[in-house]
Amino acid sequence: MKLPTVLQPFAGGSEKVAIEEVTTVGEAFTKLEQEHPALRRRLTDEQGALRRHVNVYLGNDNIRDLDGLDTKLPDGCELLVLPSVAGG
């Protein structure tokens, strides 16, 4: 899983985090949050749903346009996490 600069401090400074033996995006997030608990409140809400301002891409596809957290992950794939940025 590839993390943007703003989230890297919450994952020990890593730009990429390897997550193995998962079959869905939701499982990947659960494992990521277990290994890096500080990421939990930045990525998912209290019910475990993806926060509204967080976008996750599997290849060129936003998982919201696929099956959300139930999106199946092919072997060797890379997820990209991008929080939305607002401002003016």
N, C-alpha and C positions, 0 to 999 in steps of 0.2 A: 504494500500500500504506500503510495507516495503522498507525503504531507506538505502543505505549503509552509513557508517560513513562519507565519504567525502561529502555527500549531506545533512546530518542531520542539520548542522548549518543554512542552508537555509530554513529549515522547523521548526524553533524554537527549534532545538536540538532533535527533535523526531525521533525515529527509525521507528515507525509505525504511519501512518496517516490514520485515518478512513475517507472513502469517501462513502457517501450513495446516493441512488437514482440515479444511473447511470446505463446504459445498455451496454456501450462499453468502451474500453480502452481510446479512444479519449475523451469521455465525462469525464472519470475519470481524465485525464490529464488536461482538461480545468478547472475542479473544483479544482484540486490540485493547479494549477497555480493561480487561483483566490484567494485562501486562503493563498497561500505562493508565492507571485509574484517573489521573488528572485530565485525561481526554474525555471522560464520560460526559461531564456536564457541558462540554463544548460541542459534542457531536449528537448526542441523543437526549431526549427529555426523560422525565421521571417514569414514563410508561415504556421506555425503550424505543420510541419512535424517532426517526431521523428529525433533527431540528429543521424548522422551515428555512433557515438561512444557510443550511449546509447542502451543497451539491456534491454528488459522488458520481464519477464517470467510470464506466467500464468500456475501455476503448473510446470511441467517440459518442457513446450513448449515455445520457443521464439515466441513472437507475430509476428515477421517478417515471420515466417514459417506458420502462421495462416492467419488472415485477417488484420494484422497490427493494426493501430489505430481503425479500424472498427471491431476488434475482440469482439464478444459478451462476456459479463461477467455473469457467473452464480451467483446466490445469495450466499453470504458468501465466495466468492473466495478471494484469496490474490494475489496481483501483487508484483513482486520483481523487483526493478530497479537496474541495474548494469551497470555503465559506464565502458567502456573498459579502460584498463590501458596499456600504452605503456612505453617502457623504455629499457634500456639495461645494 
